[in-house]
């Protein structure tokens, strides 16, 4: 059985200026990493973190690093974590 992934990419960049932290595992098959790349590319004030050697549980597999990244991100004003 062949697995097909469809990625919808808008040609328009989002006008949202809210800072957004986008985090994902490099080998996530539930939320493919390309979706995080696309999302961050369309948000002008996004910070993208891809955790190596991890899948859908990247936030648990790299809990210490993730906690540090979120803390640093939230220290900035108007931060939003997705």
Backbone bond lengths (Angstrom), bond angles and torsions (degrees), N, CA, C in turn:
res aa  C-N    CA-C-N  psi(-1)  N-CA   C-N-CA  omega(-1)  CA-C   N-CA-C  phi
1 X - - - 1.440 - - 1.533 108.83 -
2 X 1.303 116.52 128.39 1.457 121.49 -179.72 1.516 110.14 -90.37
3 X 1.289 115.45 134.81 1.461 121.26 178.92 1.529 108.52 -95.04
4 X 1.316 115.92 126.83 1.459 120.98 -179.46 1.517 109.10 -113.94
5 X 1.309 116.63 131.80 1.462 121.71 176.82 1.521 108.45 -114.34
6 X 1.302 115.40 131.91 1.450 120.93 176.63 1.513 108.66 -110.71
7 X 1.288 116.31 128.88 1.454 121.56 178.25 1.520 108.06 -118.34
8 X 1.326 116.02 119.47 1.453 121.01 177.48 1.524 107.75 -91.38
9 X 1.296 116.19 119.91 1.453 120.56 179.76 1.524 108.57 -117.92
10 X 1.292 114.56 119.11 1.456 120.34 176.98 1.518 108.63 -76.00
11 X 1.310 115.84 143.05 1.461 119.87 177.38 1.525 111.04 -79.67
12 X 1.323 116.28 -13.76 1.454 120.91 -177.95 1.522 110.52 -98.67
13 X 1.298 115.60 132.27 1.466 121.19 175.81 1.522 108.15 -78.83
14 X 1.307 116.52 139.80 1.456 122.28 -179.50 1.527 110.02 -65.79
15 X 1.325 115.94 141.66 1.466 121.02 178.12 1.522 112.52 -87.54
16 X 1.327 117.55 -2.24 1.465 122.01 -178.71 1.527 109.54 -63.93
17 X 1.329 116.87 128.94 1.464 120.09 -179.57 1.525 112.71 -105.35
18 X 1.324 117.20 -0.37 1.463 122.31 177.86 1.524 109.47 -59.43
19 X 1.338 118.85 128.96 1.462 119.54 174.45 1.535 110.28 -62.30
20 X 1.324 115.95 135.73 1.469 121.65 -178.14 1.523 108.70 -132.93
21 X 1.328 116.10 132.46 1.453 121.66 174.14 1.524 107.70 -99.40
22 X 1.323 116.37 121.45 1.459 122.36 178.46 1.524 106.80 -112.64
23 X 1.327 117.10 119.55 1.467 121.45 -178.33 1.520 109.92 -126.69
24 X 1.324 116.39 141.32 1.457 120.81 -178.15 1.526 109.08 -159.21
25 X 1.337 115.91 160.76 1.456 121.76 173.69 1.518 109.83 -88.33
26 X 1.304 116.71 146.09 1.467 121.21 -176.96 1.527 112.53 -61.37
27 X 1.322 117.15 -30.19 1.460 120.46 -175.66 1.529 112.04 -115.04
28 X 1.324 117.38 32.63 1.467 122.25 -179.65 1.525 108.99 -72.46
29 X 1.340 117.08 120.87 1.465 120.15 178.48 1.531 111.86 -99.04
30 X 1.328 117.67 -14.28 1.467 120.00 177.75 1.524 110.90 -80.45
31 X 1.319 116.38 -42.40 1.463 122.53 173.37 1.528 104.88 -124.38
32 X 1.324 116.50 91.76 1.455 119.84 -173.95 1.535 112.30 -52.22
33 X 1.304 115.49 139.88 1.460 122.20 -177.03 1.521 111.62 -56.52
34 X 1.313 117.20 -33.03 1.464 120.30 179.02 1.528 111.08 -59.26
35 X 1.332 117.70 -29.64 1.469 120.29 177.51 1.528 110.94 -65.92
36 X 1.321 116.84 -38.81 1.467 120.48 177.70 1.526 110.64 -68.10
37 X 1.323 115.99 -39.05 1.463 120.37 177.21 1.532 110.23 -62.41
38 X 1.323 116.50 -44.36 1.461 121.61 179.82 1.519 110.87 -64.94
39 X 1.325 116.67 -46.02 1.456 120.83 179.85 1.526 110.69 -58.39
40 X 1.315 116.62 -49.89 1.464 119.60 -177.72 1.528 112.04 -66.52
41 X 1.322 117.13 -29.94 1.466 120.52 178.32 1.522 111.91 -69.10
42 X 1.330 116.81 -25.77 1.456 121.06 -177.36 1.523 113.69 -97.73
43 X 1.307 116.88 -4.20 1.463 121.26 176.74 1.526 107.80 -107.43
44 X 1.320 117.95 116.06 1.458 119.95 -172.73 1.529 115.15 -65.03
45 X 1.313 117.79 -19.90 1.464 120.12 -177.26 1.532 110.84 -122.57
46 X 1.334 115.75 40.03 1.467 120.71 -178.24 1.523 111.05 -95.76
47 X 1.317 114.24 146.87 1.466 121.69 171.83 1.522 106.03 -115.79
48 X 1.313 117.21 122.68 1.462 122.59 -177.57 1.521 109.90 -105.38
49 X 1.349 115.48 131.91 1.461 121.65 174.16 1.522 107.25 -127.86
50 X 1.324 116.60 121.24 1.457 122.79 175.38 1.527 106.87 -112.11
51 X 1.331 115.87 118.77 1.461 120.42 -178.50 1.525 110.05 -87.07
52 X 1.331 117.27 127.39 1.469 120.92 -177.54 1.525 112.15 -71.81
53 X 1.314 115.07 159.59 1.468 121.84 174.40 1.521 112.75 50.43
54 X 1.327 116.95 41.61 1.460 119.99 -179.60 1.518 109.92 -148.95
55 X 1.329 113.68 158.43 1.456 120.54 179.01 1.507 110.29 -114.25
56 X 1.330 115.27 -133.49 1.459 121.07 -176.24 1.530 112.10 -66.99
57 X 1.314 117.70 -20.45 1.464 121.31 -179.99 1.519 113.33 -95.93
58 X 1.320 116.73 25.99 1.470 120.94 -175.59 1.519 112.82 -54.48
59 X 1.320 117.39 -37.21 1.458 120.86 -177.01 1.522 111.39 -67.70
60 X 1.334 116.18 -24.97 1.463 120.88 176.52 1.525 110.66 -90.91
61 X 1.332 116.24 -37.72 1.454 120.96 179.65 1.534 111.86 -66.16
62 X 1.310 115.88 -30.17 1.472 121.99 -179.80 1.528 109.15 -122.99
63 X 1.323 116.03 46.47 1.469 121.88 -172.87 1.527 112.72 -57.38
64 X 1.304 117.62 -43.46 1.467 120.40 -179.30 1.517 112.10 -63.65
65 X 1.325 115.98 -47.13 1.468 120.46 179.61 1.525 110.34 -65.57
66 X 1.340 116.23 -42.52 1.467 119.98 179.90 1.530 110.66 -61.70
67 X 1.324 117.20 -44.34 1.462 120.93 179.40 1.526 110.41 -60.10
68 X 1.314 117.08 -42.98 1.471 121.13 178.15 1.519 111.38 -63.81
69 X 1.334 116.14 -43.95 1.467 119.95 179.84 1.523 111.89 -62.80
70 X 1.328 116.91 -43.70 1.466 120.53 -179.79 1.526 110.01 -66.34
71 X 1.315 117.67 -43.00 1.471 121.14 179.25 1.525 111.17 -59.74
72 X 1.327 116.16 -46.17 1.470 120.63 178.45 1.527 110.68 -62.89
73 X 1.308 116.24 -41.64 1.463 120.87 -179.23 1.528 111.22 -64.75
74 X 1.320 116.09 -43.14 1.466 120.15 -177.59 1.528 113.05 -71.78
75 X 1.314 117.37 -19.03 1.465 120.21 176.59 1.522 110.91 -66.39
76 X 1.329 115.66 -23.77 1.469 119.21 176.04 1.516 108.87 -78.76
77 X 1.280 117.75 150.67 1.474 120.80 -178.44 1.526 111.30 -73.00
78 X 1.314 116.16 153.19 1.468 123.93 175.37 1.517 113.73 59.63
79 X 1.322 117.62 32.33 1.459 120.46 -177.83 1.519 111.61 -82.75
80 X 1.328 115.98 147.17 1.459 123.61 178.22 1.520 107.89 -134.87
81 X 1.340 117.41 129.13 1.457 121.48 178.76 1.510 108.92 -103.79
82 X 1.349 116.34 128.30 1.472 121.29 178.56 1.512 108.06 -114.69
